[in-house]
Amino acid sequence: MAAWEQRRNYLQRELFRIERVHFLILGCMRSLLAAKAMGLVNDPPLPFNSLAQRFEQRFSCFTSVVRPEPVSFNDYVASTDTSNIDALTLLKMATDSLGSVSVRASLFLHASVIHC
């Protein structure tokens, strides 16, 4: 097998891995949001700073980026607000995300068998 083919196969495997991790994390996050919406999990107290201060601490380094424009705090809050999504919809979204992990794992295993 040529070096470029080995590199391509490595990058394809890495992409499959990254996609699986992405959907796994997305499913976990949506599951936690659903648990919060059902009242099973409460927000922890913020003893040291506010949400606005935590946003500033996390994302202030991006303010010097010209393109794309950095997300403002108000846009961040609006994009992360799930209060208008019911728990059942969040659970469905979590199930879909976790199902995507299974599908991608199957595709990866199938592709690995073909290339062996």
C-alpha positions as CSV (number, residue, x, y, z in Angstrom):
1,M,0.0,0.0,0.0
2,A,1.4,3.4,-1.0
3,A,2.1,6.0,1.7
4,W,-0.7,8.3,0.5
5,E,-3.2,5.4,0.8
6,Q,-2.0,4.7,4.3
7,R,-2.4,8.4,5.2
8,R,-5.9,8.5,3.6
9,N,-6.9,5.4,5.5
10,Y,-5.6,6.9,8.8
11,L,-7.4,10.2,8.2
12,Q,-10.7,8.3,7.4
13,R,-10.4,6.3,10.6
14,E,-9.7,9.5,12.5
15,L,-12.7,11.2,11.0
16,F,-14.9,8.3,12.0
17,R,-13.5,8.4,15.5
18,I,-14.1,12.2,15.8
19,E,-17.7,11.9,14.5
20,R,-18.4,9.1,17.0
21,V,-17.1,11.2,19.9
22,H,-19.0,14.2,18.7
23,F,-22.3,12.4,18.6
24,L,-21.6,10.7,21.9
25,I,-20.9,14.0,23.7
26,L,-23.9,15.6,22.0
27,G,-26.1,12.7,23.2
28,C,-24.8,13.0,26.7
29,M,-25.3,16.7,26.8
30,R,-28.9,16.4,25.5
31,S,-29.6,13.6,28.0
32,L,-28.5,15.9,30.8
33,L,-30.6,18.8,29.5
34,A,-33.6,16.5,29.4
35,A,-32.9,15.4,33.0
36,K,-32.8,19.1,33.9
37,A,-36.0,19.8,32.1
38,M,-37.7,16.9,34.0
39,G,-36.5,18.4,37.3
40,L,-34.1,15.5,38.0
41,V,-31.0,17.7,38.0
42,N,-30.7,21.1,39.4
43,D,-28.2,23.8,38.4
44,P,-25.4,24.1,40.9
45,P,-25.0,27.4,42.7
46,L,-22.5,29.8,41.2
47,P,-20.5,30.8,44.3
48,F,-17.7,32.7,42.6
49,N,-19.1,34.5,39.5
50,S,-22.1,34.9,37.3
51,L,-22.8,33.4,33.9
52,A,-21.8,36.6,32.2
53,Q,-18.4,36.6,34.0
54,R,-17.8,32.9,33.2
55,F,-18.6,33.7,29.5
56,E,-16.1,36.6,29.6
57,Q,-13.5,34.3,31.2
58,R,-14.0,31.5,28.6
59,F,-14.3,33.5,25.4
60,S,-12.5,36.9,25.9
61,C,-9.5,35.6,24.0
62,F,-11.7,35.5,20.8
63,T,-12.6,39.2,20.9
64,S,-9.5,40.0,18.7
65,V,-10.7,37.6,16.0
66,V,-12.0,39.6,13.0
67,R,-13.8,36.9,11.0
68,P,-16.0,35.2,11.9
69,E,-17.2,37.8,14.4
70,P,-17.1,36.6,18.0
71,V,-20.4,35.5,19.6
72,S,-21.8,38.1,22.0
73,F,-23.0,37.1,25.5
74,N,-26.6,37.7,24.5
75,D,-26.3,35.5,21.4
76,Y,-24.6,32.9,23.5
77,V,-27.4,32.9,26.1
78,A,-30.0,32.7,23.3
79,S,-28.3,29.8,21.5
80,T,-27.9,27.7,24.7
81,D,-31.4,28.3,26.1
82,T,-33.4,25.1,26.0
83,S,-36.2,26.3,28.2
84,N,-38.6,26.3,25.2
85,I,-37.8,22.6,24.4
86,D,-39.8,20.0,26.3
87,A,-38.0,17.1,28.0
88,L,-39.5,14.5,25.6
89,T,-38.0,16.3,22.6
90,L,-34.7,16.6,24.3
91,L,-34.7,12.8,25.0
92,K,-35.6,12.1,21.4
93,M,-32.7,14.3,20.3
94,A,-30.4,12.5,22.7
95,T,-31.5,9.1,21.4
96,D,-30.9,10.3,17.8
97,S,-27.4,11.4,18.7
98,L,-26.5,8.2,20.5
99,G,-28.0,6.2,17.6
100,S,-25.7,8.1,15.2
101,V,-22.8,6.8,17.2
102,S,-24.0,3.2,16.7
103,V,-24.5,3.8,12.9
104,R,-21.1,5.4,12.5
105,A,-19.5,2.6,14.5
106,S,-21.1,0.0,12.2
107,L,-20.0,2.0,9.1
108,F,-16.5,2.1,10.5
109,L,-16.4,-1.6,11.2
110,H,-17.8,-2.4,7.8
111,A,-15.2,-0.2,6.1
112,S,-12.4,-1.7,8.1
113,V,-13.4,-5.2,7.0
114,I,-13.5,-4.2,3.4
115,H,-10.0,-2.5,3.6
116,C,-8.3,-5.4,5.4
